[in-house]
Amino acid sequence: MKRIEFIKTTGAATAFTAFGGIHAMSGLPGKSFSKHLTVLHTNDVHSHIDPFPKNDSRYPNMGGVSRRYTYIQQVKAENPNTLVLDAGDSFQGTPFFNFYGGELEFKLMSKMGYHASTIGNHEFDNGIDNIAAQLEHAKFDMLNANYDLKNTSLNGLVKPHQIYEIDKLKIGVFALGIELEGLVGKEHYKETVYMNPIEIAQEQTKILKEEQDCDLVVCLSHLGYSYKSDKIDDLKLASKTKNIDLIIGGHTHTFLEKPSIVDNLEGQKVLVNQVGWAGVNIGRIDFYFNDKGDSKNESLVIEV
């Protein structure tokens, strides 16, 4: 099963309770799709366990773990073939992190059914040894491919990639992190070595797409959406690599109403998405496949 066609339709829901989901297995003209994969994603939740107050000037009564859990359960009831991912910075931002150090965040992400997350720069705020300690509470995969962690307490606790087999589809997920020097104190990341994300992405996609024959390759990126400088961001990553189908981004707290579409090195389309911060939004992308290799996708951004 190979992706040989890529068609995107978009929509938006303005209220969590109003969203009823995507049910139709409609296809391209003359084509039907027998497999349906839903990808739900967040980024930069920053320890926002509770919703914002009703009188908040920007996000009144929005967000919160309870709403996110309810929505994830609703989607899984619609489509059991659902993958839940996060693009980092689940730590730091409320007293919950100050008191629990990340334990509560990882326990709740596990309860919500996340499959994988990546390491954001704020995961290092209490030091790399704290990340290792809190991973004991995580029942999901922690992924990063461009941090060399062999001389740190995270050695063996973080995977470069993971393959999820869902309805006989192989979904390869790998992750990339931002350069820590100048952003995080050396005493917090210790012997972590940053490696070039473009080169590492090419290595990972070769493994996932060419060697492991994955039907879909997803990058969890904590690089940032777009910079005016030469600094690597998600848009540059998409254009300078091949074999990535979807980039789920973080770090820049970018609110996208719909995914950006970027041509990769071979002229193939790559979806790039990011859904703000603090858990006020959940991204949803529905992929449809058939055994002939045809595919399409639909995307939504859900306010919770």
C-alpha positions as a Python dict, from the first residue, in 0.01 Angstrom:
ca = {
    (1, 'M'): (0, 0, 0),
    (2, 'K'): (161, 327, -114),
    (3, 'R'): (46, 687, -108),
    (4, 'I'): (35, 791, -473),
    (5, 'E'): (-227, 1065, -455),
    (6, 'F'): (-265, 1342, -201),
    (7, 'I'): (-579, 1553, -182),
    (8, 'K'): (-664, 1778, 112),
    (9, 'T'): (-996, 1922, 218),
    (10, 'T'): (-1025, 2144, 522),
    (11, 'G'): (-1291, 2250, 765),
    (12, 'A'): (-1319, 2410, 1106),
    (13, 'A'): (-1534, 2373, 1414),
    (14, 'T'): (-1583, 2674, 1636),
    (15, 'A'): (-1705, 2488, 1942),
    (16, 'F'): (-1601, 2157, 2090),
    (17, 'T'): (-1956, 2044, 2167),
    (18, 'A'): (-2076, 2125, 1817),
    (19, 'F'): (-1828, 1904, 1638),
    (20, 'G'): (-1968, 1574, 1521),
    (21, 'G'): (-1667, 1430, 1345),
    (22, 'I'): (-1597, 1301, 996),
    (23, 'H'): (-1792, 988, 918),
    (24, 'A'): (-1807, 960, 541),
    (25, 'M'): (-1567, 731, 363),
    (26, 'S'): (-1605, 940, 49),
    (27, 'G'): (-1330, 916, -208),
    (28, 'L'): (-1184, 1061, -520),
    (29, 'P'): (-1405, 1027, -830),
    (30, 'G'): (-1453, 659, -902),
    (31, 'K'): (-1250, 549, -600),
    (32, 'S'): (-1347, 419, -259),
    (33, 'F'): (-1138, 408, 56),
    (34, 'S'): (-1147, 113, 288),
    (35, 'K'): (-903, 228, 559),
    (36, 'H'): (-946, 533, 779),
    (37, 'L'): (-675, 665, 1013),
    (38, 'T'): (-734, 962, 1243),
    (39, 'V'): (-439, 1158, 1383),
    (40, 'L'): (-511, 1383, 1682),
    (41, 'H'): (-236, 1616, 1798),
    (42, 'T'): (-139, 1889, 2044),
    (43, 'N'): (169, 2097, 2115),
    (44, 'D'): (301, 2330, 2384),
    (45, 'V'): (31, 2248, 2640),
    (46, 'H'): (258, 2392, 2911),
    (47, 'S'): (104, 2227, 3217),
    (48, 'H'): (-245, 2368, 3153),
    (49, 'I'): (-435, 2099, 3339),
    (50, 'D'): (-737, 2319, 3412),
    (51, 'P'): (-926, 2527, 3154),
    (52, 'F'): (-868, 2901, 3138),
    (53, 'P'): (-1095, 3105, 3368),
    (54, 'K'): (-1430, 3224, 3234),
    (55, 'N'): (-1309, 3583, 3248),
    (56, 'D'): (-983, 3521, 3059),
    (57, 'S'): (-947, 3788, 2790),
    (58, 'R'): (-819, 3551, 2519),
    (59, 'Y'): (-930, 3194, 2595),
    (60, 'P'): (-1232, 3214, 2828),
    (61, 'N'): (-1322, 2869, 2966),
    (62, 'M'): (-1117, 2699, 2693),
    (63, 'G'): (-880, 2406, 2717),
    (64, 'G'): (-827, 2172, 3010),
    (65, 'V'): (-753, 1802, 3037),
    (66, 'S'): (-1115, 1703, 3098),
    (67, 'R'): (-1237, 1846, 2767),
    (68, 'R'): (-941, 1702, 2580),
    (69, 'Y'): (-1002, 1358, 2730),
    (70, 'T'): (-1372, 1372, 2641),
    (71, 'Y'): (-1296, 1470, 2282),
    (72, 'I'): (-1030, 1202, 2237),
    (73, 'Q'): (-1271, 940, 2368),
    (74, 'Q'): (-1540, 1065, 2131),
    (75, 'V'): (-1309, 1036, 1832),
    (76, 'K'): (-1188, 690, 1933),
    (77, 'A'): (-1551, 579, 1958),
    (78, 'E'): (-1605, 703, 1601),
    (79, 'N'): (-1283, 556, 1471),
    (80, 'P'): (-1081, 308, 1680),
    (81, 'N'): (-793, 360, 1434),
    (82, 'T'): (-683, 680, 1604),
    (83, 'L'): (-328, 793, 1684),
    (84, 'V'): (-275, 1063, 1951),
    (85, 'L'): (50, 1263, 1935),
    (86, 'D'): (213, 1563, 2101),
    (87, 'A'): (495, 1788, 1979),
    (88, 'G'): (657, 1878, 2308),
    (89, 'D'): (662, 2138, 2587),
    (90, 'S'): (404, 1961, 2797),
    (91, 'F'): (596, 2098, 3100),
    (92, 'Q'): (612, 2446, 3255),
    (93, 'G'): (354, 2724, 3273),
    (94, 'T'): (131, 2665, 3577),
    (95, 'P'): (178, 2578, 3946),
    (96, 'F'): (104, 2215, 3861),
    (97, 'F'): (454, 2190, 3713),
    (98, 'N'): (610, 2388, 3997),
    (99, 'F'): (464, 2143, 4251),
    (100, 'Y'): (473, 1807, 4070),
    (101, 'G'): (767, 1860, 3832),
    (102, 'G'): (595, 1697, 3534),
    (103, 'E'): (458, 1386, 3703),
    (104, 'L'): (97, 1500, 3669),
    (105, 'E'): (137, 1599, 3304),
    (106, 'F'): (274, 1257, 3205),
    (107, 'K'): (18, 1067, 3412),
    (108, 'L'): (-268, 1258, 3252),
    (109, 'M'): (-129, 1223, 2900),
    (110, 'S'): (-112, 849, 2965),
    (111, 'K'): (-473, 849, 3087),
    (112, 'M'): (-584, 1040, 2777),
    (113, 'G'): (-429, 775, 2554),
    (114, 'Y'): (-137, 954, 2393),
    (115, 'H'): (80, 724, 2184),
    (116, 'A'): (390, 946, 2161),
    (117, 'S'): (537, 1283, 2249),
    (118, 'T'): (871, 1453, 2200),
    (119, 'I'): (1110, 1655, 2414),
    (120, 'G'): (1053, 2030, 2406),
    (121, 'N'): (1304, 2277, 2545),
    (122, 'H'): (1087, 2335, 2854),
    (123, 'E'): (1105, 1968, 2944),
    (124, 'F'): (1460, 2056, 3054),
    (125, 'D'): (1350, 2330, 3297),
    (126, 'N'): (1406, 2107, 3601),
    (127, 'G'): (1703, 1936, 3440),
    (128, 'I'): (1749, 1631, 3224),
    (129, 'D'): (1751, 1397, 3523),
    (130, 'N'): (1400, 1516, 3605),
    (131, 'I'): (1282, 1415, 3257),
    (132, 'A'): (1419, 1067, 3319),
    (133, 'A'): (1245, 1050, 3657),
    (134, 'Q'): (910, 1165, 3518),
    (135, 'L'): (920, 920, 3227),
    (136, 'E'): (849, 650, 3484),
    (137, 'H'): (494, 787, 3482),
    (138, 'A'): (459, 790, 3101),
    (139, 'K'): (271, 509, 2930),
    (140, 'F'): (351, 653, 2590),
    (141, 'D'): (666, 668, 2378),
    (142, 'M'): (906, 960, 2419),
    (143, 'L'): (1071, 1021, 2082),
    (144, 'N'): (1369, 1224, 1962),
    (145, 'A'): (1615, 1143, 1686),
    (146, 'N'): (1848, 1445, 1676),
    (147, 'Y'): (1960, 1458, 2040),
    (148, 'D'): (2249, 1225, 2116),
    (149, 'L'): (2160, 1118, 2469),
    (150, 'K'): (2402, 830, 2519),
    (151, 'N'): (2598, 1009, 2793),
    (152, 'T'): (2290, 1124, 2983),
    (153, 'S'): (2027, 976, 3215),
    (154, 'L'): (1788, 961, 2917),
    (155, 'N'): (2001, 701, 2741),
    (156, 'G'): (1771, 414, 2651),
    (157, 'L'): (1456, 599, 2762),
    (158, 'V'): (1403, 796, 2442),
    (159, 'K'): (1355, 634, 2101),
    (160, 'P'): (1443, 795, 1766),
    (161, 'H'): (1124, 659, 1611),
    (162, 'Q'): (838, 420, 1662),
    (163, 'I'): (620, 230, 1415),
    (164, 'Y'): (252, 189, 1500),
    (165, 'E'): (56, -80, 1318),
    (166, 'I'): (-309, 23, 1290),
    (167, 'D'): (-560, -165, 1074),
    (168, 'K'): (-270, -320, 880),
    (169, 'L'): (-127, 26, 814),
    (170, 'K'): (229, 102, 924),
    (171, 'I'): (261, 452, 1066),
    (172, 'G'): (619, 561, 1127),
    (173, 'V'): (669, 845, 1374),
    (174, 'F'): (1002, 1014, 1448),
    (175, 'A'): (1084, 1338, 1630),
    (176, 'L'): (1321, 1633, 1615),
    (177, 'G'): (1413, 1890, 1881),
    (178, 'I'): (1538, 2248, 1870),
    (179, 'E'): (1901, 2340, 1939),
    (180, 'L'): (1937, 2377, 2315),
    (181, 'E'): (2253, 2590, 2335),
    (182, 'G'): (2155, 2949, 2412),
    (183, 'L'): (1799, 2843, 2492),
    (184, 'V'): (1853, 2607, 2785),
    (185, 'G'): (2126, 2625, 3045),
    (186, 'K'): (2407, 2374, 2992),
    (187, 'E'): (2358, 2250, 3347),
    (188, 'H'): (2005, 2143, 3252),
    (189, 'Y'): (2078, 1947, 2935),
    (190, 'K'): (2428, 1835, 3038),
    (191, 'E'): (2591, 1606, 2777),
    (192, 'T'): (2302, 1615, 2528),
    (193, 'V'): (2444, 1667, 2179),
    (194, 'Y'): (2232, 1841, 1916),
    (195, 'M'): (2251, 1697, 1564),
    (196, 'N'): (2147, 1853, 1233),
    (197, 'P'): (1770, 1798, 1196),
    (198, 'I'): (1777, 1786, 814),
    (199, 'E'): (2040, 1512, 807),
    (200, 'I'): (1870, 1317, 1085),
    (201, 'A'): (1531, 1349, 916),
    (202, 'Q'): (1673, 1200, 598),
    (203, 'E'): (1820, 911, 795),
    (204, 'Q'): (1494, 845, 977),
    (205, 'T'): (1272, 867, 671),
    (206, 'K'): (1500, 631, 482),
    (207, 'I'): (1451, 377, 761),
    (208, 'L'): (1077, 431, 793),
    (209, 'K'): (970, 473, 432),
    (210, 'E'): (1227, 279, 232),
    (211, 'E'): (1342, 5, 470),
    (212, 'Q'): (1033, -46, 688),
    (213, 'D'): (784, 36, 408),
    (214, 'C'): (563, 259, 623),
    (215, 'D'): (239, 378, 468),
    (216, 'L'): (262, 715, 645),
    (217, 'V'): (561, 896, 797),
    (218, 'V'): (497, 1159, 1066),
    (219, 'C'): (754, 1394, 1217),
    (220, 'L'): (693, 1537, 1564),
    (221, 'S'): (889, 1860, 1551),
    (222, 'H'): (982, 2102, 1825),
    (223, 'L'): (1181, 2318, 1584),
    (224, 'G'): (925, 2595, 1531),
    (225, 'Y'): (695, 2676, 1239),
    (226, 'S'): (881, 2950, 1047),
    (227, 'Y'): (1178, 3183, 1091),
    (228, 'K'): (1300, 3467, 870),
    (229, 'S'): (1660, 3360, 936),
    (230, 'D'): (1837, 3047, 812),
    (231, 'K'): (1740, 2866, 1132),
    (232, 'I'): (1574, 2534, 1050),
    (233, 'D'): (1198, 2540, 1095),
    (234, 'D'): (912, 2312, 994),
    (235, 'L'): (860, 2475, 655),
    (236, 'K'): (1229, 2444, 568),
    (237, 'L'): (1235, 2088, 701),
    (238, 'A'): (948, 1994, 470),
    (239, 'S'): (1107, 2152, 163),
    (240, 'K'): (1461, 2017, 220),
    (241, 'T'): (1371, 1651, 283),
    (242, 'K'): (1169, 1372, 128),
    (243, 'N'): (941, 1092, 249),
    (244, 'I'): (776, 1293, 530),
    (245, 'D'): (398, 1302, 490),
    (246, 'L'): (301, 1506, 795),
    (247, 'I'): (492, 1741, 1026),
    (248, 'I'): (325, 1811, 1360),
    (249, 'G'): (499, 2116, 1497),
    (250, 'G'): (554, 2300, 1822),
    (251, 'H'): (769, 2559, 2000),
    (252, 'T'): (645, 2877, 1826),
    (253, 'H'): (284, 2851, 1957),
    (254, 'T'): (157, 2904, 1604),
    (255, 'F'): (-220, 2892, 1556),
    (256, 'L'): (-293, 2750, 1210),
    (257, 'E'): (-655, 2731, 1096),
    (258, 'K'): (-551, 2462, 850),
    (259, 'P'): (-226, 2282, 771),
    (260, 'S'): (27, 2443, 540),
    (261, 'I'): (116, 2244, 230),
    (262, 'V'): (482, 2239, 125),
    (263, 'D'): (650, 2072, -172),
    (264, 'N'): (935, 1849, -64),
    (265, 'L'): (1262, 1779, -250),
    (266, 'E'): (1078, 1554, -495),
    (267, 'G'): (778, 1780, -545),
    (268, 'Q'): (553, 1570, -320),
    (269, 'K'): (312, 1745, -85),
    (270, 'V'): (385, 1761, 289),
    (271, 'L'): (129, 1872, 549),
    (272, 'V'): (266, 2101, 822),
    (273, 'N'): (41, 2173, 1117),
    (274, 'Q'): (55, 2339, 1460),
    (275, 'V'): (-235, 2422, 1689),
    (276, 'G'): (-123, 2706, 1915),
    (277, 'W'): (-57, 2636, 2280),
    (278, 'A'): (-204, 2560, 2625),
    (279, 'G'): (-430, 2282, 2499),
    (280, 'V'): (-700, 2518, 2372),
    (281, 'N'): (-697, 2339, 2036),
    (282, 'I'): (-662, 1982, 1916),
    (283, 'G'): (-554, 1916, 1560),
    (284, 'R'): (-734, 1643, 1369),
    (285, 'I'): (-628, 1497, 1036),
    (286, 'D'): (-816, 1204, 884),
    (287, 'F'): (-629, 993, 629),
    (288, 'Y'): (-811, 754, 396),
    (289, 'F'): (-640, 470, 209),
    (290, 'N'): (-729, 185, -19),
    (291, 'D'): (-540, -125, -127),
    (292, 'K'): (-465, 27, -468),
    (293, 'G'): (-243, 288, -312),
    (294, 'D'): (-482, 580, -336),
    (295, 'S'): (-519, 814, -40),
    (296, 'K'): (-668, 1143, 65),
    (297, 'N'): (-689, 1340, 388),
    (298, 'E'): (-919, 1583, 566),
    (299, 'S'): (-815, 1820, 842),
    (300, 'L'): (-979, 2012, 1124),
    (301, 'V'): (-868, 2228, 1414),
    (302, 'I'): (-1090, 2174, 1716),
    (303, 'E'): (-1133, 2428, 1994),
    (304, 'V'): (-1177, 2260, 2331),
}
